[in-house]
């Protein structure tokens, strides 16, 4: 059965991780101490026996770290990038612990003379080799599953959008090794199918099928209208001992990773989890915003001064264009930009978007819009607290009123501060692009925010976000 295979695979993972970690450490020792290639100071105060004895603490310690970061979960649910992130985090924590032990034990002659260069080489080598080992296992499992081995046999209980979504993902990822045996449902006739997956019976047939003991998992995919049957189905599955999971049929209402709160034993699912609602997260982001805005203003000040002088000399009107936008908690604020158009009637301007070849755009305006230089005064918006360096782009009140009626969940973007750049923008959704796709990216950012995610967006903006082909 698949359960036995998974247990064996987990044990193999532990053994391989231990061997790779030991090899990485010994390889680092050989490079730094044994051969002397990287030991520029020629420090061989400690004997090899002391370095080798340290393995008795290092290997178990790193295995515990891998376990803590859930690196022994099935690869069906652990993506490649997610796995690499966990490997990097575990090894970084290991590096910090290593450094802390050497610092606290600096009065001990052995620890004082322990090669710090070896620790760094071990960190780099171990991240590379553990990642390579995990990817090799992934490739082997994919090959085995494509040949019919290590398959997980699943029965779906309920014909719903959740069932269809699960089938779509299984078909798109054959390397997962899922084999759907069929669907049980009371509201559809036997033989009804979706992409080759047929309804093979009703919920009354579940007891008989479970008695055959030929399944690895039951996936409950009931439609919302059938949730009163959930308790009975769960009881049947638990009596049989078959692993059961619940795939809710409200994916279009509740986000992918909902935030669940324990209210004295009662689970409370928050419809929308916004990490930035937390005081610590909000404070960290604000500190980064203020520091980043100050640095950006200093760095861009020569460019901003040049642009300001050029606008003043080439076009009558103010240098800075203030436009009302909707920000955090639906509050309006004045967003600053370098003026890139001729002076217009405010009542007409607020209801129009810029179009290709727009006659309102000045010659210098075309340049600063296409390079996003016109957005640089918004660093002052960040300082004043109206905006953030990273977040959903703010929109004008007229369009907010329009889109909130046309696009589901549009107003959720106002639960965080708007940004100068965002996840939608670095993915190409700027200017005259799909509003729906833009909102999808904004919601993903809101629900998955982290400082690391912000830095990633800023990094991508620096390399590909300034030039805007959709700016007219």
C-alpha positions as CSV (number, residue, x, y, z in Angstrom):
1,X,0.0,0.0,0.0
2,X,1.0,3.6,-0.5
3,X,1.2,4.2,3.2
4,X,4.0,1.6,3.5
5,X,5.7,3.1,0.5
6,X,5.6,6.6,2.0
7,X,7.1,5.4,5.3
8,X,9.9,3.6,3.5
9,X,10.5,6.7,1.4
10,X,10.6,8.9,4.5
11,X,13.2,6.6,6.1
12,X,15.2,6.7,2.8
13,X,15.0,10.5,2.9
14,X,16.4,10.6,6.4
15,X,19.3,8.2,5.6
16,X,20.2,10.1,2.4
17,X,20.0,13.4,4.1
18,X,22.3,12.2,6.9
19,X,24.8,10.8,4.3
20,X,24.7,14.0,2.2
21,X,25.1,16.2,5.3
22,X,28.0,14.2,6.5
23,X,29.6,14.2,3.0
24,X,29.1,18.0,2.7
25,X,30.8,18.6,6.1
26,X,33.7,16.2,5.2
27,X,34.1,17.8,1.8
28,X,34.3,21.3,3.4
29,X,36.8,20.0,5.9
30,X,39.0,18.6,3.1
31,X,38.8,21.8,1.1
32,X,39.7,24.0,4.1
33,X,41.7,21.8,6.4
34,X,42.7,18.6,4.7
35,X,44.1,19.9,1.5
36,X,44.6,23.5,2.6
37,X,43.3,24.9,-0.7
38,X,41.0,27.4,1.0
39,X,42.8,27.7,4.4
40,X,44.7,30.8,3.5
41,X,46.1,31.2,7.1
42,X,47.2,27.6,7.2
43,X,45.5,27.1,10.5
44,X,45.8,23.4,11.5
45,X,45.6,23.9,15.3
46,X,42.9,21.3,15.7
47,X,43.3,17.7,14.8
48,X,41.1,15.8,12.3
49,X,39.6,13.7,15.1
50,X,38.0,16.7,16.7
51,X,36.4,17.9,13.5
52,X,35.2,14.3,12.7
53,X,33.7,14.0,16.3
54,X,31.6,17.1,15.6
55,X,29.7,15.1,13.1
56,X,27.9,13.2,15.9
57,X,26.2,16.5,16.8
58,X,25.9,18.1,13.3
59,X,24.1,15.3,11.5
60,X,21.4,14.7,14.1
61,X,21.0,18.5,14.5
62,X,20.4,19.1,10.8
63,X,18.0,16.2,10.5
64,X,16.0,17.7,13.3
65,X,16.0,21.0,11.5
66,X,14.8,19.3,8.3
67,X,12.0,17.7,10.2
68,X,11.1,21.0,11.9
69,X,10.8,22.6,8.4
70,X,8.5,19.7,7.2
71,X,11.0,18.5,4.6
72,X,9.8,14.9,5.1
73,X,6.2,15.5,3.9
74,X,5.2,13.7,0.6
75,X,6.7,15.3,-2.5
76,X,3.2,15.3,-4.0
77,X,2.3,18.3,-1.8
78,X,5.8,19.9,-1.6
79,X,6.7,21.8,-4.7
80,X,10.3,22.1,-5.9
81,X,10.6,25.8,-5.1
82,X,8.9,25.4,-1.7
83,X,11.3,22.5,-0.9
84,X,14.4,24.6,-1.9
85,X,13.1,27.4,0.3
86,X,12.8,25.1,3.3
87,X,16.2,23.6,2.7
88,X,17.7,27.1,2.5
89,X,15.9,28.2,5.7
90,X,17.0,25.0,7.6
91,X,20.6,25.4,6.6
92,X,20.6,29.1,7.4
93,X,19.3,28.4,10.9
94,X,21.9,25.7,11.2
95,X,24.6,28.2,10.2
96,X,23.4,30.7,12.8
97,X,23.3,28.0,15.5
98,X,26.8,26.9,14.5
99,X,28.1,30.5,14.7
100,X,26.3,31.0,18.1
101,X,27.9,27.9,19.6
102,X,31.4,29.0,18.4
103,X,30.9,32.5,19.8
104,X,29.6,31.4,23.2
105,X,32.3,28.8,23.4
106,X,35.2,31.1,22.3
107,X,36.9,30.6,25.7
108,X,37.2,26.9,24.9
109,X,40.5,26.4,22.9
110,X,38.9,23.8,20.7
111,X,35.9,26.0,19.7
112,X,38.1,29.1,19.5
113,X,40.3,27.5,16.9
114,X,37.4,25.9,15.0
115,X,37.6,27.0,11.4
116,X,34.8,29.5,10.6
117,X,35.7,29.2,6.9
118,X,34.8,25.5,7.1
119,X,31.4,26.4,8.5
120,X,30.7,28.7,5.6
121,X,31.9,26.1,3.0
122,X,29.8,23.5,4.7
123,X,26.7,25.7,4.5
124,X,27.1,26.4,0.8
125,X,28.0,22.8,-0.1
126,X,25.2,21.3,2.0
127,X,22.5,23.6,0.4
128,X,23.6,22.6,-3.1
129,X,24.0,18.9,-2.4
130,X,20.8,18.4,-0.4
131,X,18.9,20.3,-3.1
132,X,20.5,18.1,-5.8
133,X,19.6,14.9,-3.8
134,X,16.0,16.0,-3.3
135,X,15.6,16.8,-7.0
136,X,17.2,13.4,-7.9
137,X,14.6,11.6,-5.7
138,X,11.9,13.7,-7.4
139,X,13.0,12.6,-10.8
140,X,13.2,9.0,-9.8
141,X,9.7,9.1,-8.3
142,X,8.3,10.8,-11.4
143,X,9.8,8.1,-13.6
144,X,8.4,5.4,-11.3
145,X,4.9,6.9,-11.3
146,X,4.9,7.3,-15.0
147,X,5.4,3.5,-15.2
148,X,2.6,2.7,-12.8
149,X,4.5,2.3,-9.6
150,X,4.0,4.2,-6.3
151,X,0.5,5.2,-7.3
152,X,-2.1,6.6,-4.9
153,X,-5.6,5.3,-5.5
154,X,-8.3,7.8,-4.6
155,X,-12.1,7.8,-4.6
156,X,-14.0,11.1,-4.8
157,X,-17.2,11.5,-2.8
158,X,-19.3,14.2,-4.4
159,X,-19.6,15.5,-7.9
160,X,-19.0,19.3,-7.6
161,X,-16.7,22.1,-8.8
162,X,-14.3,21.0,-6.1
163,X,-14.2,17.5,-7.7
164,X,-13.7,19.0,-11.2
165,X,-10.9,21.3,-9.9
166,X,-9.1,18.3,-8.3
167,X,-9.4,16.2,-11.4
168,X,-8.1,19.1,-13.5
169,X,-5.0,19.4,-11.3
170,X,-4.4,15.6,-11.2
171,X,-4.5,15.4,-15.0
172,X,-2.2,18.4,-15.3
173,X,0.3,16.8,-12.9
174,X,0.7,13.1,-13.7
175,X,3.9,13.0,-11.8
176,X,1.9,13.2,-8.6
177,X,0.9,9.5,-9.2
178,X,-2.8,10.0,-8.3
179,X,-5.2,7.4,-9.7
180,X,-8.8,8.5,-9.3
181,X,-10.9,5.3,-9.2
182,X,-14.2,7.1,-9.7
183,X,-16.8,9.4,-8.1
184,X,-19.7,8.6,-5.8
185,X,-22.7,11.0,-6.0
186,X,-26.4,11.0,-5.3
187,X,-27.4,13.8,-7.7
188,X,-25.9,12.5,-10.9
189,X,-26.6,9.3,-12.8
190,X,-24.2,6.5,-12.9
191,X,-21.9,6.9,-15.9
192,X,-21.9,10.7,-15.8
193,X,-18.2,11.7,-16.4
194,X,-15.9,14.6,-16.3
195,X,-12.7,14.3,-18.4
196,X,-12.8,10.5,-18.2
197,X,-13.7,10.3,-14.5
198,X,-17.1,8.6,-14.1
199,X,-19.7,8.5,-11.4
200,X,-19.6,4.9,-10.4
201,X,-22.3,4.8,-7.8
202,X,-24.1,6.6,-5.0
203,X,-23.1,7.5,-1.4
204,X,-24.8,4.3,-0.3
205,X,-22.0,2.3,-2.1
206,X,-19.3,3.9,0.1
207,X,-19.6,1.3,2.8
208,X,-19.1,-1.6,0.4
209,X,-16.2,0.1,-1.4
210,X,-14.4,0.8,1.9
211,X,-14.7,-2.8,3.0
212,X,-12.7,-3.9,-0.1
213,X,-9.7,-2.1,1.4
214,X,-8.3,-1.2,-2.0
215,X,-8.1,2.6,-1.6
216,X,-5.3,4.8,-0.2
217,X,-7.5,7.9,0.2
218,X,-11.0,9.2,0.2
219,X,-11.4,12.8,-1.0
220,X,-14.7,14.4,0.1
221,X,-15.7,16.8,-2.7
222,X,-19.4,17.4,-1.8
223,X,-21.2,20.4,-3.2
224,X,-22.3,23.1,-0.8
225,X,-25.9,21.9,-0.9
226,X,-24.9,18.4,0.4
227,X,-22.8,19.4,3.4
228,X,-25.4,17.8,5.8
229,X,-24.0,14.4,4.7
230,X,-20.4,15.3,5.7
231,X,-20.6,14.0,9.3
232,X,-22.0,10.6,8.2
233,X,-19.3,10.2,5.4
234,X,-16.5,11.1,7.8
235,X,-17.7,8.6,10.3
236,X,-17.8,5.8,7.7
237,X,-14.3,6.6,6.4
238,X,-12.8,6.8,9.9
239,X,-14.2,3.4,10.9
240,X,-12.5,1.9,7.8
241,X,-9.2,3.4,8.7
242,X,-8.8,4.9,5.2
243,X,-7.1,8.3,5.1
244,X,-9.7,11.0,4.4
245,X,-9.3,14.6,3.2
246,X,-11.9,17.3,2.6
247,X,-11.7,19.5,-0.5
248,X,-14.2,22.3,0.1
249,X,-16.5,23.5,-2.6
250,X,-16.1,27.2,-1.8
251,X,-12.8,28.0,-3.4
252,X,-14.3,31.0,-5.1
253,X,-15.2,32.4,-1.7
254,X,-12.5,31.5,0.7
255,X,-8.8,32.0,-0.3
256,X,-6.3,29.2,-1.1
257,X,-4.6,29.5,2.3
258,X,-7.3,30.5,4.8
259,X,-6.4,31.8,8.2
260,X,-7.9,29.6,10.9
261,X,-8.4,30.7,14.5
262,X,-9.0,28.4,17.5
263,X,-11.7,30.0,19.6
264,X,-11.6,27.7,22.7
265,X,-11.9,24.6,20.6
266,X,-14.1,26.1,17.9
267,X,-12.4,26.6,14.6
268,X,-13.0,30.0,13.1
269,X,-12.1,30.4,9.4
270,X,-11.3,34.0,8.4
271,X,-12.6,34.7,4.9
272,X,-9.6,36.7,4.0
273,X,-6.2,36.4,5.8
274,X,-4.2,39.7,5.6
275,X,-0.8,39.3,7.2
276,X,-0.4,43.1,7.3
277,X,-3.3,43.4,9.7
278,X,-0.9,42.2,12.4
279,X,0.9,45.0,14.3
280,X,4.4,43.5,14.0
281,X,4.1,42.9,10.3
282,X,2.6,46.4,9.7
283,X,5.4,48.0,11.8
284,X,8.2,46.1,10.0
285,X,6.8,47.1,6.6
286,X,6.4,50.7,7.6
287,X,10.0,50.9,8.9
288,X,11.2,49.5,5.6
289,X,9.0,51.9,3.7
290,X,10.3,55.0,5.5
291,X,14.0,53.9,5.2
292,X,13.5,52.9,1.5
293,X,11.7,56.1,0.6
294,X,14.5,58.3,2.2
295,X,17.2,56.4,0.4
296,X,15.3,56.5,-2.9
297,X,14.7,60.3,-2.7
298,X,18.4,60.8,-2.1
299,X,19.4,58.6,-5.0
300,X,16.8,59.9,-7.4
301,X,17.1,63.6,-6.4
302,X,19.4,64.5,-9.4
303,X,17.0,62.9,-11.9
304,X,14.0,64.5,-10.2
305,X,15.6,67.9,-10.3
306,X,16.5,67.5,-14.0
307,X,12.9,66.4,-14.8
308,X,11.4,69.2,-12.8
309,X,13.4,71.8,-14.7
310,X,12.7,70.2,-18.1
311,X,8.9,70.2,-17.4
312,X,9.0,73.8,-16.3
313,X,10.9,74.9,-19.4
314,X,8.9,72.9,-22.0
315,X,5.3,73.0,-20.9
316,X,3.2,75.7,-19.1
317,X,1.6,74.6,-15.8
318,X,2.6,73.0,-12.5
319,X,5.6,70.6,-12.2
320,X,3.8,68.2,-9.9
321,X,0.4,66.7,-10.8
322,X,-1.8,65.8,-7.8
323,X,-4.5,63.3,-8.5
324,X,-7.0,61.9,-6.1
325,X,-6.7,58.1,-5.5
326,X,-8.3,55.6,-3.2
327,X,-6.0,54.1,-0.6
328,X,-6.0,52.1,2.7
329,X,-9.5,51.5,4.1
330,X,-11.1,53.2,1.1
331,X,-9.7,56.6,2.2
332,X,-8.9,59.1,-0.6
333,X,-5.5,60.8,-0.8
334,X,-3.5,63.0,-3.2
335,X,-1.0,61.0,-5.2
336,X,2.0,62.9,-6.6
337,X,3.4,62.5,-10.1
338,X,5.5,64.6,-12.4
339,X,3.1,66.3,-14.8
340,X,3.4,64.5,-18.2
341,X,0.3,66.0,-19.9
342,X,-1.0,69.4,-20.8
343,X,-3.2,71.0,-18.1
344,X,-6.7,69.7,-18.4
345,X,-10.2,70.2,-16.9
346,X,-10.2,68.1,-13.7
347,X,-13.8,67.0,-14.2
348,X,-13.0,65.5,-17.6
349,X,-9.5,64.1,-16.7
350,X,-10.8,62.0,-13.8
351,X,-13.0,59.9,-16.1
352,X,-10.5,59.2,-18.8
353,X,-7.6,56.8,-19.2
354,X,-4.6,57.5,-21.4
355,X,-4.7,55.8,-24.8
356,X,-2.1,55.1,-27.5
357,X,-1.1,58.3,-29.3
358,X,-2.9,60.4,-26.7
359,X,-2.5,64.1,-27.8
360,X,-2.6,65.2,-24.1
361,X,0.8,63.7,-23.4
362,X,3.7,66.2,-23.8
363,X,7.0,65.2,-25.5
364,X,8.9,65.0,-22.2
365,X,5.8,63.2,-20.8
366,X,6.2,60.3,-23.2
367,X,9.8,59.7,-22.0
368,X,9.1,60.0,-18.2
369,X,5.9,57.9,-18.5
370,X,7.6,55.1,-20.5
371,X,10.5,54.9,-18.0
372,X,8.2,55.4,-14.9
373,X,10.2,58.5,-13.8
374,X,6.9,60.3,-13.5
375,X,6.2,58.1,-10.5
376,X,9.3,59.1,-8.4
377,X,7.5,61.9,-6.4
378,X,5.4,59.1,-4.9
379,X,8.3,58.4,-2.6
380,X,7.0,61.4,-0.7
381,X,3.6,59.7,-0.5
382,X,5.4,56.8,1.1
383,X,7.0,59.1,3.7
384,X,3.6,60.7,4.5
385,X,2.1,57.3,5.0
386,X,-0.4,57.4,2.1
387,X,1.5,54.7,0.2
388,X,4.0,51.9,0.5
389,X,7.0,51.0,-1.6
390,X,5.2,47.7,-2.6
391,X,1.4,47.1,-2.8
392,X,-1.6,47.2,-5.2
393,X,-1.6,50.3,-7.4
394,X,-4.2,52.8,-6.3
395,X,-7.0,53.8,-8.6
396,X,-9.1,56.9,-9.1
397,X,-12.5,57.1,-7.2
398,X,-14.5,57.0,-10.5
399,X,-12.9,53.7,-11.6
400,X,-13.1,52.3,-8.0
401,X,-16.9,52.8,-8.0
402,X,-17.1,51.2,-11.5
403,X,-14.8,48.2,-10.8
404,X,-16.3,47.3,-7.5
405,X,-19.6,46.5,-9.2
406,X,-18.0,44.7,-12.1
407,X,-15.1,42.7,-10.6
408,X,-15.6,40.4,-7.6
409,X,-13.4,41.0,-4.6
410,X,-12.0,44.2,-6.2
411,X,-12.3,46.2,-2.9
412,X,-10.1,43.8,-1.0
413,X,-7.1,45.5,-2.4
414,X,-7.9,48.5,-0.1
415,X,-7.1,46.4,3.0
416,X,-3.5,47.3,2.6
417,X,-1.6,50.5,1.6
418,X,-1.3,51.0,-2.1
419,X,2.2,50.8,-3.6
420,X,4.5,52.4,-6.1
421,X,5.1,48.9,-7.5
422,X,3.4,45.6,-7.0
423,X,3.2,41.9,-7.8
424,X,0.8,42.7,-10.8
425,X,3.2,45.3,-12.2
426,X,6.3,43.1,-12.2
427,X,4.3,40.4,-13.9
428,X,3.4,42.8,-16.8
429,X,0.0,44.0,-15.7
430,X,0.5,47.7,-16.0
431,X,-1.4,50.4,-17.9
432,X,-3.9,49.1,-20.4
433,X,-3.9,45.4,-19.3
434,X,-6.5,43.1,-17.8
435,X,-8.0,44.5,-14.6
436,X,-9.1,41.0,-13.6
437,X,-5.6,39.6,-13.9
438,X,-4.3,42.6,-12.0
439,X,-6.7,42.0,-9.1
440,X,-5.8,38.3,-9.0
441,X,-2.1,39.2,-8.5
442,X,-3.0,41.9,-6.0
443,X,-5.0,39.4,-3.9
444,X,-2.2,36.9,-4.1
445,X,0.2,39.5,-2.8
446,X,-2.2,40.6,0.0
447,X,-2.7,37.0,1.2
448,X,0.9,35.9,0.9
449,X,2.7,39.0,2.1
450,X,6.1,38.8,3.7
451,X,9.2,41.1,3.8
452,X,10.9,38.6,1.6
453,X,8.1,38.9,-1.0
454,X,8.4,42.7,-0.9
455,X,12.2,42.5,-1.5
456,X,11.6,40.1,-4.4
457,X,9.2,42.6,-6.0
458,X,11.6,45.5,-5.5
459,X,14.4,43.4,-7.0
460,X,12.2,42.5,-10.0
461,X,11.1,46.1,-10.4
462,X,14.7,47.3,-10.5
463,X,15.5,44.9,-13.3
464,X,12.4,44.9,-15.4
465,X,9.7,47.1,-13.9
466,X,10.8,50.6,-14.9
467,X,10.2,50.3,-18.6
468,X,6.5,50.2,-19.2
469,X,5.4,49.3,-22.8
470,X,1.8,49.9,-21.8
471,X,2.4,53.5,-20.7
472,X,1.2,55.9,-23.4
